[in-house]
């Protein structure tokens, strides 16, 4: 799922705004996003949702 990213500058730091629709998308798929992983590869920001596995309370990384 493509995610339009908005990066806001706050002082000397930057913040990534995750749209609520992105979280709602995964919720509709039956997955609860616990964390968001961020990586920079070849000057591109990679956003990876990390889900809560409700059966054994571990986490799993998700893809598109």
JOTAJO-V614882 format. One record per residue. N is the residue number from 0. RES is the residue in one letter. PSI is psi in radians with two decimals (999 if undefined). Layout:
n:N res:RES psi:PSI
n:N res:RES psi:PSI
This chain:
n:0 res:X psi:2.13
n:1 res:X psi:2.48
n:2 res:X psi:2.04
n:3 res:X psi:2.19
n:4 res:X psi:2.41
n:5 res:X psi:2.07
n:6 res:X psi:2.12
n:7 res:X psi:2.43
n:8 res:X psi:2.16
n:9 res:X psi:1.81
n:10 res:X psi:-2.21
n:11 res:X psi:-0.07
n:12 res:X psi:3.00
n:13 res:X psi:2.61
n:14 res:X psi:2.49
n:15 res:X psi:2.23
n:16 res:X psi:2.07
n:17 res:X psi:2.07
n:18 res:X psi:2.51
n:19 res:X psi:-0.55
n:20 res:X psi:-0.57
n:21 res:X psi:-0.78
n:22 res:X psi:-0.67
n:23 res:X psi:-0.63
n:24 res:X psi:-0.85
n:25 res:X psi:-0.59
n:26 res:X psi:-0.69
n:27 res:X psi:-0.51
n:28 res:X psi:0.00
n:29 res:X psi:0.32
n:30 res:X psi:2.38
n:31 res:X psi:2.11
n:32 res:X psi:2.10
n:33 res:X psi:-0.73
n:34 res:X psi:2.89
n:35 res:X psi:2.17
n:36 res:X psi:2.41
n:37 res:X psi:2.29
n:38 res:X psi:2.67
n:39 res:X psi:2.08
n:40 res:X psi:2.15
n:41 res:X psi:0.81
n:42 res:X psi:0.37
n:43 res:X psi:2.44
n:44 res:X psi:2.14
n:45 res:X psi:2.12
n:46 res:X psi:2.14
n:47 res:X psi:2.06
n:48 res:X psi:2.46
n:49 res:X psi:2.12
n:50 res:X psi:2.68
n:51 res:X psi:2.18
n:52 res:X psi:1.87
n:53 res:X psi:-0.36
n:54 res:X psi:-0.76
n:55 res:X psi:0.24
n:56 res:X psi:0.46
n:57 res:X psi:3.13
n:58 res:X psi:2.72
n:59 res:X psi:2.56
n:60 res:X psi:2.52
n:61 res:X psi:2.76
n:62 res:X psi:-2.94
n:63 res:X psi:999
